[in-house]
Amino acid sequence: STDLVSRYDADQLAVLLSDTTAAGALQCARDLRDALRQLAIPHQDNPPSAILTASIGIATLVPGPGTQAADLVTAADGALDRARNDGRDRIADAQEPALRSDELPPQPIAAIAG
């Protein structure tokens, strides 16, 4: 399988994970968020943590007749918007509500743009 990380917009990255389940994508999002937190990059405009955090939107798509890449991008972008609107440092699945980092269940439930 081939995975790809690319700048998607001025302040966004897209992470495409082939052959990855929704649970695997959620785990990848958690790992990315946790790694960014460990760097503790100062960001004074981000109260209360004062460090750089990530809001992440997740979507999955199984390719098939009638599916288009744009469907995946639209779903992930919508989830990202929801994660941003619901607060900082969140992961939102296109089919689930946004969760704060402290609300994430111990077992993965849900796949990345953000």
Phi, psi and omega per residue, in radians:
S1 nan 2.714 -3.140
T2 -2.153 2.166 3.069
D3 -1.823 2.722 -3.066
L4 -2.489 2.341 3.003
V5 -2.062 2.279 -3.077
S6 -2.582 2.584 3.004
R7 -1.200 2.295 -3.097
Y8 -1.858 -0.563 -3.125
D9 -2.670 -3.074 -3.097
A10 -0.962 -0.706 -3.091
D11 -2.195 0.451 -3.115
Q12 -2.255 2.628 3.010
L13 -2.143 2.608 3.001
A14 -1.954 2.341 3.078
V15 -2.099 1.987 3.138
L16 -1.808 2.113 -3.091
L17 -2.023 1.852 3.120
S18 -1.401 2.677 3.125
D19 0.890 0.758 -3.123
T20 -2.194 2.315 3.092
T21 -1.299 2.921 3.068
A22 -1.056 -0.699 3.114
A23 -1.120 -0.684 3.109
G24 -1.150 -0.672 3.112
A25 -1.175 -0.671 3.090
L26 -1.105 -0.730 3.115
Q27 -1.104 -0.697 3.095
C28 -1.087 -0.736 3.107
A29 -1.078 -0.751 3.093
R30 -1.064 -0.777 -3.134
D31 -1.086 -0.737 3.109
L32 -1.092 -0.809 -3.137
R33 -1.079 -0.777 -3.127
D34 -1.147 -0.701 3.118
A35 -1.108 -0.699 3.113
L36 -1.136 -0.728 3.097
R37 -1.058 -0.730 -3.115
Q38 -1.128 -0.469 3.087
L39 -1.204 -0.456 3.112
A40 0.868 0.884 3.116
I41 -1.257 2.112 -3.105
P42 -1.042 2.388 3.090
H43 -2.625 1.571 -3.028
Q44 -1.096 -0.395 -3.140
D45 -1.505 0.260 -3.135
N46 -2.117 1.279 3.089
P47 -1.292 2.666 -0.009
P48 -1.577 -0.117 -3.017
S49 -1.336 -0.515 -3.106
A50 1.073 0.338 3.018
I51 -2.222 2.819 3.110
L52 -1.193 2.266 3.098
T53 -2.195 3.066 -3.118
A54 -2.237 2.370 2.909
S55 -1.791 2.310 -3.013
I56 -2.265 2.300 3.028
G57 -1.851 2.348 -3.090
I58 -2.100 2.439 3.034
A59 -2.587 2.633 3.069
T60 -2.191 2.688 3.123
L61 -2.651 2.254 3.012
V62 -1.694 2.024 -3.108
P63 -1.045 2.485 3.113
G64 -3.007 3.134 3.120
P65 -0.986 2.249 3.096
G66 1.548 -0.133 3.095
T67 -1.572 2.589 3.131
Q68 -2.315 2.652 3.118
A69 -1.006 -0.594 -3.135
A70 -1.059 -0.522 3.107
D71 -1.098 -0.724 3.127
L72 -1.169 -0.774 3.140
V73 -1.093 -0.777 3.141
T74 -1.079 -0.767 3.140
A75 -1.143 -0.776 -3.137
A76 -1.152 -0.697 3.131
D77 -1.140 -0.688 3.075
G78 -1.103 -0.710 3.101
A79 -1.147 -0.688 3.093
L80 -1.085 -0.782 3.095
D81 -1.010 -0.742 3.134
R82 -1.127 -0.729 3.117
A83 -1.084 -0.723 3.125
R84 -1.174 -0.753 -3.099
N85 -1.210 -0.490 -3.122
D86 -1.483 -0.110 3.125
G87 2.348 3.056 -3.111
R88 -1.551 2.835 3.062
D89 1.036 0.870 -3.108
R90 -2.188 2.719 2.993
I91 -2.098 2.215 3.122
A92 -2.162 2.297 3.047
D93 -1.605 2.532 -3.128
A94 -1.019 -0.396 -3.098
Q95 -1.987 0.115 -3.112
E96 -2.333 2.797 3.067
P97 -1.200 2.739 3.107
A98 -1.201 2.477 -3.124
L99 -2.102 2.344 2.971
R100 -1.197 2.766 -3.105
S101 -0.999 -0.579 -3.114
D102 -1.458 -0.074 3.133
E103 -1.746 -0.110 -3.078
L104 -1.160 2.302 3.117
P105 -1.185 2.745 -3.094
P106 -1.161 -0.473 3.113
Q107 -1.814 2.350 3.122
P108 -1.004 2.418 3.097
I109 -2.042 -0.296 -3.000
A110 -2.408 nan nan
A111 nan nan nan
I112 nan 2.362 2.797
A113 -2.525 2.392 3.115
G114 2.924 nan nan
